[in-house]
Amino acid sequence: MNPKTDRRPAEFNTVLRAQKDYPRSCGLPTTSSILTLRGQIKISDLRAGDKVITRDSGTAQLLAIDIDTATGPMVKVQSGALGDATPPTDVVIPAETELFLRDSLVHAYLGKSSALVRVTDLIDKKMIKPCTARVEMAYLTFALPHILYVDGLEISSGLTPETFQHARSA
């Protein structure tokens, strides 16, 4: 994958900085791979201080990582479910995960050029299916929300669709 690392418009950062007590990310399986300045590594190998490659700011320093085991609703996204071999392998992610979709894919689903979409809204029961699993999860903390490259997907580190839309329209 060749990540696109657009810079955020100034008003986007202003909106995000106004949020108080920014929560940690939704959980990401520790077996997932994330793009960093050290290359693509397993999330379980991340350490506070690592520089993670993001779509929105180029890189972001990881402030903290918490590991916990979680049992709950997950979604299995099969290889190629989101077009053009995306993701490149089957992925199981938490149901609350928000994906950043862009270009023809989001246009086909929503008629927009880009959007944050909760993975549960994409369930088709063929290539994107609900499941329940017990998974070791990593909760990542950054100074600001970011779009992360995880397992070939662009995953939000905590933005809500409302915040995203407000920031883009500001």
HELIX and SHEET records of a PDB file:
HELIX    1   1 ALA A   10  ARG A   17  1                                   8    
HELIX    2   2 ILE A   43  ASP A   45  5                                   3    
HELIX    3   3 ASP A  103  LEU A  110  1                                   8    
HELIX    4   4 VAL A  119  LEU A  122  5                                   4    
HELIX    5   5 PRO A  161  SER A  169  1                                   9    
SHEET    1   A 4 LEU A  28  PRO A  29  0                                        
SHEET    2   A 4 ILE A 128  THR A 141 -1                                        
SHEET    3   A 4 ALA A  64  VAL A  77 -1                                        
SHEET    4   A 4 VAL A  91  PRO A  94 -1                                        
SHEET    1   B 2 SER A  33  THR A  36  0                                        
SHEET    2   B 2 GLY A  39  LYS A  42 -1                                        
SHEET    1   C 2 LYS A  51  THR A  54  0                                        
SHEET    2   C 2 GLY A  58  GLN A  61 -1                                        
SHEET    1   D 2 GLU A  98  ARG A 102  0                                        
SHEET    2   D 2 SER A 114  ARG A 118 -1                                        
SHEET    1   E 2 ILE A 147  VAL A 150  0                                        
SHEET    2   E 2 LEU A 153  SER A 156 -1                                        
END                                                                             
